[in-house]
Amino acid sequence: MIEFSSLLGFSHTHCVAICAVLVPLNLLATLQTIVLTGLERLSWVWKTAGLASLCAGIMVLHVLTWFLIGVIAIQTFVLLTLGSVCLGVNLWAVFHPQSLRRILVSLGQVVLRTV
């Protein structure tokens, strides 16, 4: 069985490496979910949203380990916000893809009008 203290120690010891992997992975996987939702590839949306949600959840848990020991810094809030927003967008794409697609189409029309 994994001890909680060893998991915390791993998270704190390898923080830079964990964040260096999770931040771009979160952003790319969430972007992929958004693109697939816009293209109405719903079978793939579930897969990419699952991967992106897993990464976002791990990032949120990683940040919460820093809050447990009392590290309150701007980086922790930025990473917590990033993980929460990515998690929210992915859940939105899974549970209500029609409304997300409607917003994406509207944004695309606005961009095309300005070009």
C-alpha positions in Angstrom: 0.0 0.0 0.0 1.3 3.5 -0.8 1.9 5.7 2.1 0.5 9.2 1.9 3.7 10.8 3.2 5.8 9.2 0.6 3.4 10.4 -2.1 3.6 13.9 -0.7 7.4 13.7 -0.6 7.5 12.6 -4.3 5.2 15.4 -5.3 7.4 18.0 -3.5 10.7 16.6 -4.6 9.8 16.4 -8.3 7.6 19.4 -8.5 9.3 21.1 -11.5 9.3 17.9 -13.5 5.7 17.2 -12.6 4.6 20.7 -13.7 6.8 20.6 -16.8 4.9 17.6 -18.0 1.4 18.3 -16.7 1.0 21.9 -17.9 1.6 21.4 -21.6 -0.1 18.0 -21.5 -3.2 19.7 -19.9 -3.3 22.5 -22.5 -2.7 20.3 -25.5 -5.2 17.6 -24.4 -7.9 20.2 -23.6 -7.3 22.0 -26.9 -7.7 18.6 -28.6 -11.0 18.0 -26.8 -12.2 21.5 -27.9 -11.2 20.9 -31.5 -12.9 17.5 -31.6 -16.0 18.9 -30.1 -16.1 21.6 -32.8 -15.7 18.9 -35.4 -18.4 16.8 -33.8 -16.2 13.7 -33.3 -18.0 12.7 -30.1 -16.5 9.2 -29.8 -13.0 10.8 -29.7 -14.1 13.6 -27.4 -14.7 11.1 -24.6 -11.2 9.6 -25.0 -9.3 12.9 -25.1 -11.5 14.5 -22.4 -10.8 11.4 -20.2 -7.0 11.8 -20.7 -7.2 15.6 -20.2 -9.4 15.3 -17.1 -6.9 12.8 -15.6 -4.0 15.2 -16.2 -6.0 18.1 -14.8 -7.1 16.1 -11.7 -3.5 15.1 -11.0 -2.4 18.7 -11.3 -5.1 19.8 -8.9 -4.0 17.1 -6.4 -0.4 18.1 -6.8 -1.2 21.7 -6.0 -3.3 20.7 -3.0 -0.2 18.9 -1.6 1.5 22.2 -1.5 -1.5 23.8 0.2 -1.3 21.0 2.8 2.2 22.1 3.9 1.3 25.8 3.8 2.9 27.0 0.6 0.7 29.8 -0.6 2.2 31.4 -3.7 1.0 32.9 -7.0 2.3 29.7 -8.8 0.0 27.5 -6.8 -3.0 29.6 -7.5 -2.1 29.8 -11.3 -1.7 26.0 -11.5 -4.9 25.4 -9.5 -6.8 27.7 -11.8 -5.3 26.1 -14.9 -6.2 22.6 -13.7 -9.7 23.6 -12.7 -10.5 25.4 -15.9 -9.1 22.5 -18.0 -11.2 20.0 -15.9 -14.3 22.2 -16.3 -13.9 22.5 -20.1 -13.4 18.8 -20.5 -16.4 17.9 -18.3 -18.4 20.5 -20.3 -17.4 18.8 -23.6 -18.4 15.4 -22.3 -21.7 16.3 -20.6 -23.0 19.1 -22.9 -21.1 19.2 -26.2 -23.9 20.9 -28.1 -23.6 24.1 -26.1 -19.8 24.1 -26.3 -20.0 23.6 -30.1 -22.5 26.4 -30.4 -20.1 28.8 -28.6 -17.2 27.6 -30.8 -19.2 28.2 -34.0 -20.2 31.7 -32.7 -16.5 32.5 -31.9 -15.5 31.2 -35.4 -18.0 33.5 -37.1 -16.7 36.5 -35.1 -13.1 35.7 -36.1 -14.1 35.3 -39.7 -15.9 38.7 -39.7 -12.9 40.5 -38.3 -10.5 39.0 -40.9 
